[in-house]
Structures are given as C-alpha cells and as structure tokens.
C-alpha cells in the first residue's frame, strides 16, 4: 500500500478493522473478552490498576465501584508505606468507623506474608473520610488513603457491605 493512500484511509488499522468486519459477516466466531469474575462465586475483586472494585456473583459482575487506593501505590509490604496490598485476603464483617462510616476489614498481612516480613494491618474497604463526604464521586479521583480501598459515598459502602453480608462473601482478590 502506498504511503499517501495509507495515510488517507488510516493506515494498517483500517485494514485490520475491515478484516474483522469480514470475519463477523462471514459468521466466524469472535472470542469475547473473559469476564473479570469468571470462575468466581460471591467474591469481591479489585483491579487496582483500573481503580475498579467488582462484586462477583455466579461468575459475573453484580456491581462495580470506582475506588481510591493508597497514595503510595500498590504492593504493600510494611506498615506506613501508604500502599494498598496485592493478594487474596479474608474479608471481615463490616464495622462502624468514626473516620469513614463503615469499614470492612481486609486480612492483611496473611500468615505467609508475615513470615516474609510484611508488617502493618488495619487495611480495609471503607467509605469517604467524614469531612469530605460532600465531594461525592470526586473522592475517588485521586489516591488518598493510607493503604485502604475507598468508595466514593456512604451509600456505596452501605450497599457494598450489605452485598458482602447477604452473599456471604469472605474473600477479596486485590489484583
């Protein structure tokens, strides 16, 4: 293909788009993207790089929340590093928090992580900080927690906690 024609019609991407359309018209099967909840029953899944928390039910997302994470990023290993941990953890029952409304404890660190020298604790999923509730969804536009996972509103954390309780979800996958 000559450069002038390639530039005018969008380059090689145009060719791939046409090939995909021909495959669809020809009845060729197209693989769908796998569900982020595939193979999971009642579990909570956090895709940290996307700031997306999913409530998984029978292998499909039942609800999705945008979240703020630790302002130090991910990969928590020590107390005070301001990072959100990455692994599969037990999820405890919701409890009241003067600072965040509701707090669902995350079982960080695991026994295995503790044996490898990981320190810290008091990590959980919670609502917005009391003084900033009025910001609503703006509270999840940047990472501000000390390693926790924060949803944007009191309503969101209440719905999330109710779902966890009703579905007996006992684990959170932080990826």
N, C-alpha and C positions, 0 to 999 in steps of 0.2 A: 504494500500500500504506500502511495507516495505521501510525503510529509504534509503537503497542502491539504489533501483530502483527509488525512488522519486528523489534522488539527480541526478542520471544519466539522467533522462528524463526531468528535470526542475521543479520538484515539482508539487504542485497543479495547478500552472499556466498552465502547459501543459494540464491538464485535462479540464480546462475552455476553452482553445483555441480549443481543439478537440470538445467540446460540442458546441461551437459557429459555428465551421465549419459544424457540423452535422446539426445544425439548418438552416444554409444557404443552404446546399444541399437538405434539406427536403422541402425547399420553405417557411419556416417560415418567417414572416415579421420581419425585424430588424429595430428598430427605429433609424432614422438619428438624429444626433445632431442638435438642433434647430439653425437656423441662428441667429447670433448676431444682425441682423437687422430686425428680424421677427416683423411684425406689424408696421413698420416704413416706412413712405414715404421718402421725401427728408429731412434727418436729418444727423447730424454729431454725431457719437458715439465714445467715448474714453473709452477703457478698460484700466484703469490706471495701474492695477497690471500686465498687459501684455505689456504695453507701445505701444498699438495698437490703432490707430485712423482710424475709418472706415467712409466712405461716403456711407450712406444707400439710396438706390433708389428702390422703389417698393418692400420693404421687403428684399432686397438682397444687399450685399456689392458691390458697384460700383468701389471702390478703397480703398486701405489700405496703411497706412504710419506708420513707426516706429517713435516714438517721445521720446523726453526728457521731463521730468517734473521738478517740483520744487525740489531743493536739500534738502528741509525739509520733503519730502514725500507728503502724501495726507491728506485731511481733514482740509483745510484752515479755520481758524476762526478769525484770527486777522492780521492786517497789519504787515508786516515784519517777519512773521513766516516762509517764504520761502516755503510754502506748496501750492499744487495745490488743488483747491476746488473740492468737490464732490456733484453733484446735477444736475438738468436740468436747463440750463440757456439760456436766449436770446442770439443770436449771431448777432453781428452788422456787418455792411458793412466794407470791407477791407479799410484800410487807409495806407498811406506811413509812414514808421518809419525810422529815421536816424540810429537807432541802429540795426534794424532787417530786413530792406527791407519792407516787407508787414506785417501788424498787423491786425488780425480780433478780435475785442473786444468781450469778454465774459462778460455777465451781472452779474458779482459777485460784491457784495452780492445781493441776491434777497431781496425784501421788508421784507419777512418773516425772513430771516437770519439777516437782520439789526435789526429787533425787538428783536431778541435773542442775540444781542450784537456783531454780526460779524462785523469786520471792514476791511478796505482795499479796493482795487479796482485796476484798470489798469491791469487786467488779460486778457490774450488773447492767440490766436494761432498765431505763427509767425515763420519766417524763422530763419536761423542761425545768430548768432551775426556777425556783419560785419567783424571783424578781424579774424574770424575763418571759414569763408566760404570755404576756400581752403581744409578743412578737410573732406568735403562732408558727407558721411554717418557716419563717426566717431563722428560727433557732437551729435548723439543720443545714443551713447554707455553708457553714464552716465547722471544722472540727474544734471542739472546745472542752471536751470532758477530760478527766484525769485518767482515762483508760476505759471508761464505760461506753455504753451504747445508748444514745438518747434519741427518743422520738420527739416529734415537734409539739404535741399538745397533751393536755391532761386526758382528753377524750381518747386519743390514740393509745396511751399507755393503759387506760382502763379497758379498752376493747381488747388490746393485746393480752393483758393479764387474765381477762375473762376467757378468752380463747384458750390460753395455756391451761387454765384450770378445768374448763369444760372438756377439753380433748386429752387431758392427762399427758400433756407434752412434758417430757422430762429431760430433753437434751437440746442444746443449741450448737449448731455447726457454724463456727466462725471461720470463713474461708478467705 
